[in-house]
């Protein structure tokens, strides 16, 4: 007889922009960003899903090595860290997936179409 393993289901992560994050953000989030500064275990990421003029930056804790100026999709939990300058938000990334080849404009268009279809079907 084989033993079945069960894995607890995780909450789906919500695609968001960095400027929409707050200390009250709960659950996992997805952020699309470009690495603007990197050191072992930590990277500063600028949002690429948001408007360029409004794009925010956030420090991301990661276990894997990231490359400077590459685009990644990060999935993780938002935490608040106290520093000498006050409190800052940080993303503890469980996953950092390379999306350098992804066409962001096309991706946004597909997301908009998906939203329109969902609204049409549901209501």
C-alpha positions as CSV (number, residue, x, y, z in Angstrom):
1,X,0.0,0.0,0.0
2,X,1.4,3.4,-0.9
3,X,1.1,6.4,1.3
4,X,-0.4,9.5,-0.3
5,X,1.2,12.8,0.5
6,X,-1.0,15.8,0.9
7,X,0.2,19.3,0.4
8,X,-1.7,22.2,1.8
9,X,-3.2,24.5,-0.9
10,X,-1.7,28.0,-0.9
11,X,-3.6,31.1,-1.6
12,X,-3.3,32.4,-5.1
13,X,-0.9,35.4,-5.4
14,X,-2.4,38.7,-6.7
15,X,-0.6,40.6,-9.4
16,X,0.0,44.1,-8.1
17,X,2.2,47.2,-8.5
18,X,4.8,48.1,-5.9
19,X,3.1,51.5,-5.2
20,X,-0.1,49.6,-4.3
21,X,1.7,47.6,-1.5
22,X,1.3,48.6,2.1
23,X,2.0,47.1,5.5
24,X,-1.6,45.8,5.5
25,X,-1.1,43.8,2.3
26,X,-2.0,40.2,3.2
27,X,-1.4,37.0,1.4
28,X,1.1,36.3,-1.4
29,X,1.6,38.9,-4.1
30,X,3.2,38.9,-7.6
31,X,5.4,41.7,-8.7
32,X,7.0,42.2,-12.1
33,X,10.2,44.2,-11.8
34,X,13.7,44.9,-13.1
35,X,16.7,44.5,-10.8
36,X,18.4,47.9,-10.4
37,X,20.8,46.9,-7.5
38,X,21.8,43.5,-6.3
39,X,23.8,41.9,-3.5
40,X,23.8,38.3,-2.2
41,X,20.3,37.6,-0.8
42,X,18.9,41.1,-1.5
43,X,17.9,43.1,-4.6
44,X,16.4,46.5,-5.2
45,X,13.6,46.0,-7.8
46,X,11.8,48.7,-9.8
47,X,8.3,48.0,-11.0
48,X,7.8,47.3,-14.7
49,X,4.1,46.6,-14.7
50,X,3.2,50.1,-13.5
51,X,3.5,53.4,-15.5
52,X,7.1,54.4,-15.8
53,X,6.6,57.8,-14.1
54,X,4.8,56.2,-11.1
55,X,6.9,53.1,-10.8
56,X,8.1,52.3,-7.3
57,X,11.0,50.4,-5.9
58,X,11.2,47.7,-3.2
59,X,13.9,45.6,-1.6
60,X,13.4,41.9,-2.3
61,X,14.9,39.2,-0.2
62,X,15.8,36.2,-2.4
63,X,17.7,33.0,-2.0
64,X,18.8,32.7,-5.6
65,X,21.3,34.8,-7.5
66,X,19.8,37.5,-9.6
67,X,21.3,39.4,-12.5
68,X,21.4,43.2,-12.7
69,X,19.1,44.8,-15.3
70,X,17.1,41.6,-15.8
71,X,13.3,41.4,-15.5
72,X,11.8,38.9,-13.0
73,X,8.4,37.9,-11.8
74,X,8.5,37.7,-8.0
75,X,6.0,35.8,-5.8
76,X,6.2,36.4,-2.1
77,X,4.9,38.0,1.1
78,X,5.2,41.7,2.0
79,X,6.8,42.5,5.4
80,X,7.8,45.7,7.1
81,X,11.3,46.2,8.3
82,X,12.5,48.8,10.7
83,X,15.7,50.7,9.6
84,X,17.6,53.8,10.8
85,X,15.5,55.8,8.4
86,X,12.2,54.4,9.7
87,X,10.1,51.6,8.4
88,X,10.3,50.2,4.9
89,X,8.4,47.5,3.0
90,X,10.3,44.4,1.8
91,X,9.2,41.5,-0.3
92,X,10.3,38.1,0.9
93,X,10.3,36.3,-2.4
94,X,9.6,32.6,-2.5
95,X,10.0,32.5,-6.3
96,X,12.0,34.7,-8.7
97,X,11.3,33.7,-12.3
98,X,13.2,35.3,-15.2
99,X,10.8,37.1,-17.6
100,X,13.4,39.0,-19.7
101,X,11.9,37.7,-22.9
102,X,8.3,38.6,-21.9
103,X,6.6,41.4,-23.9
104,X,5.2,43.5,-21.1
105,X,2.8,45.5,-23.3
106,X,1.3,42.4,-24.8
107,X,1.0,40.8,-21.3
108,X,-0.9,43.9,-20.1
109,X,-3.2,43.7,-23.2
110,X,-3.9,40.1,-22.4
111,X,-4.7,40.9,-18.8
112,X,-7.1,43.6,-19.9
113,X,-8.9,41.2,-22.3
114,X,-9.1,38.6,-19.5
115,X,-10.8,41.2,-17.3
116,X,-13.3,42.2,-19.9
117,X,-14.2,38.5,-20.6
118,X,-14.6,37.8,-16.9
119,X,-16.8,40.8,-16.4
120,X,-18.9,39.9,-19.5
121,X,-19.3,36.3,-18.4
122,X,-20.1,37.0,-14.8
123,X,-22.5,39.7,-15.3
